[in-house]
Amino acid sequence: MDTAGRRHILKDKVPIFTVEDLDANSKYPTQGLAACEVLERYQNEKGQELVRVSTVKPYNIESTEGLFEFTVSASLVTPTPD
């Protein structure tokens, strides 16, 4: 869900999003993680921490609408260890 309240669906191979063993009998849609690159961090006029991210790197993941960039709440972005 982006900051405008728009729901985005990302589709790719299971290992891109989770280590769970998903198959045709699994419950969908399901939650997972999507690797992304942080392009910008900022606060909006309400003081909310926002992050603009791109899903091009490292796996070239696009939404079902063909989008690669999203602005989301900073609470949805988790840094990965180096």
MDAnalysis code that builds the backbone (N, CA, C; Angstrom):
import MDAnalysis as mda
import numpy as np

u = mda.Universe.empty(246, n_residues=82, atom_resindex=np.repeat(np.arange(82), 3), trajectory=True)
u.add_TopologyAttr("name", ["N", "CA", "C"] * 82)
u.add_TopologyAttr("resid", np.arange(1, 83))
u.add_TopologyAttr("resname", ["MET", "ASP", "THR", "ALA", "GLY", "ARG", "ARG", "HIS", "ILE", "LEU", "LYS", "ASP", "LYS", "VAL", "PRO", "ILE", "PHE", "THR", "VAL", "GLU", "ASP", "LEU", "ASP", "ALA", "ASN", "SER", "LYS", "TYR", "PRO", "THR", "GLN", "GLY", "LEU", "ALA", "ALA", "CYS", "GLU", "VAL", "LEU", "GLU", "ARG", "TYR", "GLN", "ASN", "GLU", "LYS", "GLY", "GLN", "GLU", "LEU", "VAL", "ARG", "VAL", "SER", "THR", "VAL", "LYS", "PRO", "TYR", "ASN", "ILE", "GLU", "SER", "THR", "GLU", "GLY", "LEU", "PHE", "GLU", "PHE", "THR", "VAL", "SER", "ALA", "SER", "LEU", "VAL", "THR", "PRO", "THR", "PRO", "ASP"])
u.atoms.positions = np.array([
    [0.850, -1.165, 0.000],
    [0.000, 0.000, 0.000],
    [0.900, 1.233, 0.000],
    [0.686, 2.112, -0.956],
    [1.509, 3.315, -0.992],
    [0.888, 4.420, -0.143],
    [1.541, 5.554, -0.089],
    [1.082, 6.645, 0.775],
    [-0.214, 7.277, 0.293],
    [-0.576, 7.036, -0.950],
    [-1.838, 7.547, -1.481],
    [-2.977, 6.564, -1.240],
    [-2.677, 5.432, -0.555],
    [-3.692, 4.435, -0.282],
    [-3.919, 3.464, -1.429],
    [-3.044, 3.495, -2.388],
    [-3.159, 2.611, -3.560],
    [-2.447, 1.290, -3.299],
    [-3.142, 0.207, -3.555],
    [-2.593, -1.136, -3.349],
    [-1.847, -1.578, -4.598],
    [-0.624, -2.052, -4.398],
    [0.190, -2.537, -5.515],
    [0.458, -4.020, -5.316],
    [0.383, -4.772, -6.396],
    [0.645, -6.209, -6.347],
    [1.935, -6.479, -7.106],
    [2.890, -7.111, -6.412],
    [4.155, -7.480, -7.030],
    [4.128, -8.972, -7.297],
    [4.508, -9.361, -8.511],
    [4.498, -10.781, -8.875],
    [5.869, -11.187, -9.395],
    [6.361, -12.325, -8.906],
    [7.620, -12.884, -9.369],
    [7.721, -14.290, -8.800],
    [8.862, -14.899, -8.914],
    [9.064, -16.240, -8.369],
    [9.073, -16.196, -6.846],
    [8.579, -17.240, -6.221],
    [8.446, -17.307, -4.764],
    [9.732, -16.941, -4.026],
    [10.907, -17.486, -4.396],
    [12.123, -17.188, -3.625],
    [12.524, -15.710, -3.612],
    [11.972, -14.917, -4.511],
    [12.245, -13.477, -4.511],
    [11.615, -12.826, -3.279],
    [10.500, -13.366, -2.780],
    [9.728, -12.739, -1.709],
    [9.772, -13.439, -0.357],
    [10.035, -14.741, -0.335],
    [9.949, -15.478, 0.917],
    [10.762, -16.767, 0.866],
    [11.113, -17.264, 2.049],
    [11.781, -18.565, 2.138],
    [10.759, -19.660, 2.430],
    [9.483, -19.278, 2.579],
    [8.428, -20.258, 2.807],
    [8.268, -21.162, 1.590],
    [7.837, -22.386, 1.845],
    [7.619, -23.357, 0.772],
    [6.172, -23.226, 0.299],
    [5.943, -22.341, -0.662],
    [4.594, -22.093, -1.163],
    [4.329, -22.948, -2.393],
    [3.084, -23.377, -2.536],
    [2.692, -24.157, -3.712],
    [1.250, -23.831, -4.067],
    [0.665, -24.596, -4.947],
    [-0.703, -24.338, -5.416],
    [-1.733, -24.422, -4.295],
    [-1.422, -25.113, -3.206],
    [-2.361, -25.248, -2.096],
    [-2.200, -24.165, -1.028],
    [-1.223, -23.298, -1.175],
    [-1.003, -22.217, -0.212],
    [-2.087, -21.160, -0.365],
    [-2.310, -20.398, 0.702],
    [-3.306, -19.329, 0.678],
    [-2.693, -18.092, 0.010],
    [-3.355, -17.580, -1.015],
    [-2.905, -16.392, -1.742],
    [-3.996, -15.336, -1.736],
    [-3.683, -14.043, -1.812],
    [-2.319, -13.538, -1.775],
    [-1.718, -13.716, -0.388],
    [-0.404, -13.700, -0.327],
    [0.302, -13.843, 0.935],
    [1.331, -12.729, 1.055],
    [1.753, -12.457, 2.268],
    [2.737, -11.402, 2.477],
    [4.143, -11.931, 2.295],
    [5.027, -11.057, 1.946],
    [6.431, -11.385, 1.803],
    [7.231, -10.098, 1.839],
    [8.482, -10.190, 1.482],
    [9.363, -9.031, 1.438],
    [9.853, -8.823, 0.016],
    [10.012, -7.592, -0.376],
    [10.540, -7.274, -1.704],
    [11.787, -6.418, -1.532],
    [12.890, -6.885, -2.058],
    [14.117, -6.097, -2.012],
    [13.918, -4.839, -2.850],
    [14.458, -3.736, -2.369],
    [14.298, -2.483, -3.092],
    [15.475, -1.566, -2.796],
    [15.529, -0.491, -3.533],
    [16.549, 0.531, -3.333],
    [15.853, 1.799, -2.858],
    [16.344, 2.379, -1.780],
    [15.781, 3.632, -1.283],
    [16.308, 4.771, -2.147],
    [15.386, 5.505, -2.743],
    [15.755, 6.635, -3.592],
    [15.720, 7.954, -2.833],
    [14.802, 8.049, -1.865],
    [14.625, 9.307, -1.135],
    [13.882, 9.041, 0.164],
    [14.300, 9.736, 1.216],
    [13.599, 9.727, 2.511],
    [13.211, 11.170, 2.816],
    [11.987, 11.368, 3.284],
    [11.554, 12.722, 3.609],
    [10.326, 12.686, 4.505],
    [9.955, 13.851, 5.011],
    [8.731, 14.000, 5.800],
    [7.728, 14.779, 4.962],
    [6.468, 14.339, 5.026],
    [5.444, 15.098, 4.315],
    [4.967, 16.255, 5.183],
    [3.984, 16.988, 4.702],
    [3.491, 18.169, 5.429],
    [2.847, 17.832, 6.772],
    [2.479, 16.566, 6.971],
    [1.907, 16.116, 8.241],
    [2.977, 15.582, 9.187],
    [4.246, 15.609, 8.741],
    [5.350, 15.131, 9.568],
    [5.568, 13.625, 9.503],
    [4.896, 12.957, 8.576],
    [5.063, 11.506, 8.429],
    [6.353, 11.208, 7.675],
    [7.094, 10.189, 8.159],
    [8.320, 9.768, 7.492],
    [7.951, 8.907, 6.283],
    [8.384, 9.333, 5.102],
    [8.075, 8.622, 3.865],
    [9.365, 8.213, 3.155],
    [9.248, 7.167, 2.347],
    [10.393, 6.672, 1.584],
    [9.933, 6.386, 0.157],
    [10.671, 6.919, -0.795],
    [10.433, 6.583, -2.200],
    [11.421, 5.483, -2.557],
    [10.905, 4.346, -3.013],
    [11.746, 3.188, -3.306],
    [11.588, 2.764, -4.759],
    [12.607, 2.037, -5.231],
    [12.578, 1.436, -6.562],
    [12.805, -0.059, -6.407],
    [12.041, -0.850, -7.127],
    [12.206, -2.305, -7.094],
    [12.985, -2.815, -8.313],
    [13.640, -1.903, -9.023],
    [14.467, -2.313, -10.162],
    [15.673, -3.112, -9.672],
    [16.361, -2.586, -8.654],
    [17.520, -3.282, -8.098],
    [17.098, -3.986, -6.826],
    [17.465, -5.167, -6.532],
    [18.378, -5.994, -7.309],
    [17.687, -6.979, -8.240],
    [16.333, -7.117, -8.181],
    [15.671, -8.209, -8.908],
    [14.737, -7.774, -10.036],
    [14.650, -6.478, -10.314],
    [13.806, -5.990, -11.402],
    [12.348, -6.432, -11.238],
    [11.803, -6.196, -10.058],
    [10.423, -6.573, -9.757],
    [9.500, -5.418, -10.148],
    [8.440, -5.727, -10.893],
    [7.476, -4.691, -11.228],
    [6.095, -5.079, -10.724],
    [5.257, -4.075, -10.562],
    [3.890, -4.336, -10.131],
    [3.094, -4.883, -11.312],
    [1.900, -5.364, -11.027],
    [1.043, -5.870, -12.100],
    [0.637, -4.748, -13.052],
    [0.846, -3.496, -12.636],
    [0.560, -2.342, -13.497],
    [1.817, -1.820, -14.192],
    [2.942, -2.535, -14.033],
    [4.176, -2.141, -14.690],
    [4.967, -1.060, -13.978],
    [4.709, -0.849, -12.688],
    [5.404, 0.191, -11.932],
    [6.609, -0.383, -11.179],
    [7.644, 0.453, -11.026],
    [8.856, 0.079, -10.308],
    [9.143, 1.004, -9.126],
    [8.476, 2.149, -9.052],
    [8.726, 3.111, -7.982],
    [7.462, 3.335, -7.170],
    [7.671, 3.426, -5.837],
    [6.555, 3.572, -4.914],
    [6.979, 4.468, -3.764],
    [6.054, 5.259, -3.254],
    [6.303, 6.024, -2.040],
    [5.476, 5.382, -0.939],
    [6.177, 4.965, 0.120],
    [5.542, 4.222, 1.207],
    [5.946, 4.817, 2.550],
    [5.236, 4.413, 3.585],
    [5.597, 4.806, 4.942],
    [6.956, 4.212, 5.279],
    [7.780, 4.984, 5.956],
    [9.120, 4.519, 6.341],
    [9.044, 3.268, 7.201],
    [7.932, 3.058, 7.899],
    [7.781, 1.881, 8.753],
    [7.711, 0.579, 7.937],
    [7.452, 0.671, 6.638],
    [7.385, -0.517, 5.788],
    [8.744, -0.917, 5.221],
    [9.745, -0.077, 5.414],
    [11.076, -0.338, 4.853],
    [12.011, -0.784, 5.967],
    [12.578, -1.966, 5.779],
    [13.494, -2.552, 6.763],
    [14.881, -2.628, 6.153],
    [15.870, -2.014, 6.811],
    [17.230, -2.100, 6.249],
    [17.764, -3.525, 6.354],
    [18.580, -3.891, 5.388],
    [19.219, -5.194, 5.423],
    [20.650, -5.031, 5.920],
    [21.171, -6.049, 6.605],
    [22.559, -5.937, 7.064],
    [23.523, -5.935, 5.880],
    [24.591, -5.199, 5.995],
    [25.597, -5.146, 4.922],
    [26.364, -6.428, 4.782],
])
